[in-house]
Amino acid sequence: MYHVLHVLRHGSTLTKREGFIVCKGADGVEQSLPYADVRAVVIAARGVTISSNFLSAILEGDGIVLHCNERYQPCGLSAPLGRIVDRNACLAQAARPEKLNARIWNALLRRKTENQIRVLRGLDISSPRLELALASGPLHEGDCAKTYWRLYFPRLGSNAFRARSAETNCGINHRLNYGYAVLSALCHRSLLIHGLSPLFGVQHTTRYRTHPLVYDVMEPFRQFVDRMLAEFQPPPDEDAMKAWCKHVGTALRECRVHHPRYTIKLMDAIDATCKSLSDAYAARSVTPLWLPAMA
C-alpha cells in the first residue's frame, strides 16, 4: 500500500514530525500521514513551504516530490539518487513496442467510446452508430469523434462542431478546453509519479515541447469533463467562466469512479490508470491495464 499525496492548499507548510509528515495550512489546520506510506507528494498549490527534514524523509523512503508551476503543470522532480520508479516499465516504454502500444491504444479508444455513449445516454440521446462501431471491430477515432460531437453540442444549445467562431460556441469550447487543461495536468503529474515518460506516446506522435502520452491517457477521462459541462448550471449573478473554473476544481476532487471492488475519487482513478499502464509496460502485456468506466 502507498499514498500519492496531493497538496492543494495554498500557503501550506510541509514538515516531518516523528514518523509522520505534517501538512499545516495557512489557517493553522494540520493533517498528517506516516511518511513510510507515501510514494509521492505532488505540490500543486502556490506558496508552499517545505522543510529539509520533510524532503529527506520522503527521499530516504524512496518517494518522490513533484513540483508544479503557477499553472499547476509539472515543472520539476525531487527524487532519490539513481531513482527510476520501475526500471522494467521505463525500458519497455522506451523500446516503443509496436504490438503492445497497438493493444493499449485499442483499449483506450474503446473505453473512450464507451464513455462517450454513457455521456450521451445521460442526455437522453441514443447513438446506434457508436454502438455499432464498438460491436463491429476496430474503431475509427475520427468517425467516432464526429458522431459524438454532432450529437453532444446541439444538446448544449450549440452547433460548435460546424461553427466554432460563434460567440456561444466559443464559450462552450473555452469551458471544455479549460477542463481538459486541468485534466492534462493531473494526468501529466501521475505519469511522472509512476515512472513513465510523457515523451513516448502510445498513439500520438512526439513533437517539440509536447507530451503525447498525456494526450493518450486523457482520452477515456475527457468524457468526465464533457458530462460536467452538460450538467453545469452557471449562477445568474456570477461570471459564467469563473463559475465554471470553480465547478471543475470541485467536481474533479469529488467525482467518484467505480473500481472492481470499490469506488474511488476521479483523481485517484487517474493514479490507478497510470500505475496500471506502468505495470502493463513492465509486464509487456495489456492485461494489467485498468481504465475508468462511467457509471
Backbone torsions as a table, in degrees:
resi	resn	phi	psi	omega
1	MET	NA	142.3	176.7
2	TYR	-150.7	167.9	-180.0
3	HIS	-127.5	142.7	167.0
4	VAL	-106.0	112.9	-175.3
5	LEU	-95.1	119.8	177.0
6	HIS	-100.3	119.2	177.9
7	VAL	-94.1	109.4	-172.9
8	LEU	-115.0	-4.7	-177.1
9	ARG	-93.9	121.7	-179.8
10	HIS	-63.8	143.6	176.6
11	GLY	75.5	16.4	-179.9
12	SER	-75.4	160.6	175.4
13	THR	-124.8	131.0	-179.1
14	LEU	-111.2	123.0	179.9
15	THR	-136.8	171.5	174.5
16	LYS	-109.8	135.4	177.4
17	ARG	-137.4	109.1	-175.0
18	GLU	53.2	-121.1	-177.5
19	GLY	-93.5	16.4	-174.4
20	PHE	-125.0	151.1	163.1
21	ILE	-97.7	140.6	-174.3
22	VAL	-120.6	127.5	175.6
23	CYS	-108.0	114.6	-179.8
24	LYS	-108.1	120.5	-179.8
25	GLY	-77.7	168.1	178.2
26	ALA	-61.9	-21.6	178.6
27	ASP	-86.1	1.4	178.3
28	GLY	89.6	-6.8	-179.8
29	VAL	-75.2	133.3	-178.0
30	GLU	-110.3	144.9	171.8
31	GLN	-133.3	144.3	-175.9
32	SER	-134.8	158.4	-179.0
33	LEU	-154.1	136.7	177.2
34	PRO	-59.4	125.2	-174.7
35	TYR	-70.8	-17.2	176.2
36	ALA	-67.1	-21.4	-178.8
37	ASP	-91.8	-1.8	-172.6
38	VAL	-96.2	121.8	176.5
39	ARG	-91.1	-32.8	-178.2
40	ALA	-155.8	149.1	173.7
41	VAL	-121.7	124.7	178.6
42	VAL	-105.9	114.3	179.5
43	ILE	-92.3	97.3	-174.7
44	ALA	-118.8	45.7	178.3
45	ALA	-146.0	163.7	-178.7
46	ARG	-92.3	150.0	173.6
47	GLY	67.6	30.1	-179.8
48	VAL	-85.0	131.2	177.8
49	THR	-104.1	129.8	177.4
50	ILE	-119.4	140.2	179.8
51	SER	-93.9	157.4	-179.1
52	SER	-65.3	-34.6	179.5
53	ASN	-70.3	-30.9	173.0
54	PHE	-64.2	-48.7	-176.2
55	LEU	-63.6	-44.5	-179.3
56	SER	-66.0	-34.6	179.3
57	ALA	-64.4	-42.3	178.8
58	ILE	-66.3	-45.4	-177.1
59	LEU	-68.6	-38.7	178.6
60	GLU	-67.4	-25.7	176.8
61	GLY	-87.3	12.6	178.5
62	ASP	67.1	26.5	174.3
63	GLY	-96.8	174.5	178.4
64	ILE	-129.6	159.6	175.6
65	VAL	-122.3	121.1	-180.0
66	LEU	-101.7	125.4	-178.0
67	HIS	-102.3	137.2	-180.0
68	CYS	-117.4	153.5	180.0
69	ASN	-86.4	-169.2	-176.7
70	GLU	-68.8	-16.2	176.1
71	ARG	-96.0	8.5	176.6
72	TYR	68.3	16.1	174.4
73	GLN	-89.6	144.5	178.4
74	PRO	-58.8	135.9	179.8
75	CYS	-131.9	-9.9	179.7
76	GLY	-170.0	165.3	-174.1
77	LEU	-141.7	129.3	170.6
78	SER	-103.5	122.2	-174.8
79	ALA	-140.7	155.9	176.0
80	PRO	-60.8	155.6	179.5
81	LEU	-57.7	129.5	177.2
82	GLY	72.7	14.3	-172.7
83	ARG	-77.2	123.9	163.6
84	ILE	-123.9	126.2	-172.8
85	VAL	-57.5	-45.6	177.9
86	ASP	-147.5	105.2	-174.9
87	ARG	-59.3	-44.7	-178.8
88	ASN	-62.6	-41.8	179.3
89	ALA	-65.1	-43.2	-178.5
90	CYS	-61.5	-47.3	-178.6
91	LEU	-68.0	-39.6	179.7
92	ALA	-65.9	-40.1	179.0
93	GLN	-65.5	-44.2	-178.8
94	ALA	-64.3	-25.7	179.8
95	ALA	-73.7	-10.0	179.0
96	ARG	52.8	60.9	-178.3
97	PRO	-66.8	113.4	-171.5
98	GLU	-63.9	-48.2	-177.0
99	LYS	-67.9	-42.6	179.3
100	LEU	-64.1	-44.3	178.8
101	ASN	-61.5	-36.5	178.5
102	ALA	-64.5	-40.5	178.5
103	ARG	-68.3	-41.6	178.4
104	ILE	-62.5	-44.8	-179.1
105	TRP	-63.8	-40.3	177.9
106	ASN	-61.3	-40.5	178.3
107	ALA	-66.2	-41.9	178.0
108	LEU	-62.3	-44.5	-176.7
109	LEU	-68.7	-38.8	178.5
110	ARG	-65.1	-44.4	-179.9
111	ARG	-67.3	-36.1	175.6
112	LYS	-59.4	-46.5	-178.5
113	THR	-66.6	-40.2	176.5
114	GLU	-60.1	-41.9	179.6
115	ASN	-69.7	-34.1	175.5
116	GLN	-61.9	-41.9	178.3
117	ILE	-61.4	-39.6	-179.5
118	ARG	-69.1	-36.1	174.9
119	VAL	-61.0	-46.2	-179.5
120	LEU	-64.7	-39.8	177.7
121	ARG	-61.3	-36.7	177.4
122	GLY	-64.5	-20.7	176.6
123	LEU	-99.0	12.0	-178.4
124	ASP	61.2	39.2	178.3
125	ILE	-119.7	128.6	174.6
126	SER	-97.9	151.3	-179.7
127	SER	-137.5	81.5	177.9
128	PRO	-57.4	-31.7	-178.5
129	ARG	-64.6	-44.6	178.2
130	LEU	-68.0	-39.9	179.0
131	GLU	-64.0	-38.8	177.5
132	LEU	-66.9	-38.3	179.1
133	ALA	-62.2	-39.1	178.3
134	LEU	-65.5	-36.9	-173.4
135	ALA	-85.0	-19.6	-168.5
136	SER	-96.5	-3.1	177.6
137	GLY	132.1	-149.5	-176.9
138	PRO	-56.9	136.4	-177.4
139	LEU	-88.0	143.3	173.5
140	HIS	-103.8	108.6	-172.0
141	GLU	-57.6	-44.5	-176.9
142	GLY	-62.4	-44.8	-180.0
143	ASP	-64.1	-42.3	179.1
144	CYS	-63.1	-41.3	-179.8
145	ALA	-63.1	-44.6	179.2
146	LYS	-60.3	-44.2	179.9
147	THR	-61.4	-45.9	-176.7
148	TYR	-63.1	-51.0	-175.2
149	TRP	-68.2	-32.1	178.3
150	ARG	-66.2	-25.8	176.9
151	LEU	-90.5	-35.1	-172.9
152	TYR	-75.0	-51.7	-172.5
153	PHE	-60.9	-45.0	-179.2
154	PRO	-59.1	-31.0	179.8
155	ARG	-67.3	-22.4	177.3
156	LEU	-91.1	10.6	-179.9
157	GLY	77.0	28.6	-175.9
158	SER	-136.9	150.7	170.5
159	ASN	-117.4	44.6	-171.9
160	ALA	-61.2	-25.4	-179.3
161	PHE	-62.9	-33.3	-177.6
162	ARG	-98.5	-30.4	-173.0
163	ALA	-134.5	81.0	-175.1
164	ARG	-75.3	-10.7	-176.9
165	SER	-88.5	-13.8	-179.0
166	ALA	-66.8	149.8	-174.6
167	GLU	-58.7	-46.4	-179.3
168	THR	-62.1	-44.4	-178.1
169	ASN	-64.0	-41.8	179.2
170	CYS	-61.1	-39.5	178.9
171	GLY	-61.0	-43.3	179.1
172	ILE	-66.9	-44.2	179.5
173	ASN	-64.1	-39.4	178.0
174	HIS	-61.8	-39.7	178.9
175	ARG	-66.6	-44.7	177.3
176	LEU	-61.2	-44.7	-178.6
177	ASN	-62.1	-38.0	177.5
178	TYR	-64.6	-46.4	179.1
179	GLY	-60.3	-41.6	178.4
180	TYR	-66.1	-35.0	179.4
181	ALA	-64.5	-42.0	177.1
182	VAL	-64.6	-42.5	179.2
183	LEU	-62.0	-40.3	-179.5
184	SER	-64.9	-36.0	177.5
185	ALA	-64.0	-41.9	178.9
186	LEU	-63.8	-43.3	179.1
187	CYS	-66.4	-41.2	180.0
188	HIS	-59.8	-47.0	179.8
189	ARG	-59.4	-47.5	-174.3
190	SER	-66.6	-37.7	177.8
191	LEU	-61.1	-42.5	179.0
192	LEU	-65.2	-41.1	-179.8
193	ILE	-59.8	-37.7	-175.2
194	HIS	-95.7	17.5	168.0
195	GLY	80.9	15.0	179.4
196	LEU	-100.4	145.2	177.8
197	SER	-88.7	123.2	177.7
198	PRO	-65.2	-11.5	-177.5
199	LEU	-75.8	-24.1	-177.3
200	PHE	-100.6	99.9	-178.1
201	GLY	-80.0	159.2	172.4
202	VAL	-77.5	-44.8	-178.2
203	GLN	-126.6	-43.9	-178.3
204	HIS	-66.9	146.4	-175.6
205	THR	-84.8	140.9	177.1
206	THR	-73.1	125.7	175.2
207	ARG	-131.3	169.1	-177.2
208	TYR	-58.4	126.6	176.1
209	ARG	60.4	35.1	173.8
210	THR	-122.0	163.6	-179.2
211	HIS	-131.0	78.8	-171.8
212	PRO	-59.9	-33.0	-178.9
213	LEU	-65.7	-31.0	176.2
214	VAL	-60.3	-46.3	-179.0
215	TYR	-64.8	-36.9	178.8
216	ASP	-64.3	-49.7	-176.5
217	VAL	-66.4	-28.8	179.9
218	MET	-66.1	-25.1	-167.4
219	GLU	-51.0	-50.8	-178.7
220	PRO	-79.0	-2.4	179.0
221	PHE	-99.1	-19.6	-176.9
222	ARG	-57.8	-33.2	-175.6
223	GLN	-67.8	-20.9	174.6
224	PHE	-67.0	-37.6	175.3
225	VAL	-68.4	-40.9	178.1
226	ASP	-57.9	-43.5	-179.6
227	ARG	-68.4	-38.7	176.9
228	MET	-57.3	-42.9	-178.8
229	LEU	-68.8	-39.2	179.5
230	ALA	-62.6	-31.4	-178.3
231	GLU	-93.5	-7.1	-173.8
232	PHE	-73.8	130.6	175.5
233	GLN	-123.2	101.2	-177.1
234	PRO	-66.0	136.8	177.4
235	PRO	-64.5	142.4	-175.0
236	PRO	-65.8	-23.6	-175.1
237	ASP	-101.8	17.5	-177.9
238	GLU	-136.6	147.6	177.2
239	ASP	-57.2	130.3	-172.5
240	ALA	-63.1	-42.1	-177.7
241	MET	-69.1	-39.6	177.6
242	LYS	-63.4	-42.3	178.4
243	ALA	-64.2	-38.3	179.6
244	TRP	-64.3	-41.9	179.1
245	CYS	-59.9	-42.5	177.3
246	LYS	-64.3	-42.9	-177.6
247	HIS	-61.9	-42.8	-179.8
248	VAL	-61.6	-46.2	179.9
249	GLY	-59.3	-44.0	-179.9
250	THR	-69.6	-44.5	-176.0
251	ALA	-65.5	-40.5	179.6
252	LEU	-65.6	-29.1	177.9
253	ARG	-80.2	-32.6	-171.2
254	GLU	-101.3	-21.4	-179.3
255	CYS	-62.0	138.4	-178.8
256	ARG	-118.2	150.2	-175.4
257	VAL	-126.2	142.3	178.2
258	HIS	-74.2	127.7	173.3
259	HIS	-109.4	163.1	-177.0
260	PRO	-51.5	-33.9	-176.2
261	ARG	-116.1	-8.8	-175.2
262	TYR	-164.8	179.1	172.4
263	THR	-105.2	146.3	-179.6
264	ILE	-132.2	158.9	177.1
265	LYS	-66.4	153.0	-178.6
266	LEU	-59.1	-39.9	177.9
267	MET	-61.3	-38.2	177.1
268	ASP	-72.2	-30.5	177.0
269	ALA	-65.5	-35.3	175.4
270	ILE	-63.4	-43.8	176.6
271	ASP	-61.3	-42.9	-178.9
272	ALA	-63.8	-39.9	178.8
273	THR	-65.5	-45.2	-179.0
274	CYS	-66.9	-36.7	176.1
275	LYS	-64.5	-42.2	-179.6
276	SER	-67.4	-32.5	176.6
277	LEU	-67.3	-41.3	175.3
278	SER	-60.6	-42.4	178.2
279	ASP	-64.0	-36.9	179.8
280	ALA	-64.2	-43.1	177.6
281	TYR	-66.8	-41.5	-179.8
282	ALA	-62.6	-39.1	-179.3
283	ALA	-85.5	-9.3	-175.7
284	ARG	54.8	42.0	-178.3
285	SER	-150.8	145.8	178.9
286	VAL	-79.4	-10.3	-174.2
287	THR	-55.4	-43.3	-177.7
288	PRO	-70.5	-11.1	-172.9
289	LEU	-66.3	128.4	175.6
290	TRP	-120.6	131.5	-179.0
291	LEU	-127.4	146.3	-174.2
292	PRO	-75.1	134.6	175.8
293	ALA	-109.0	131.8	178.0
294	MET	-69.7	143.5	176.1
295	ALA	-70.5	NA	NA
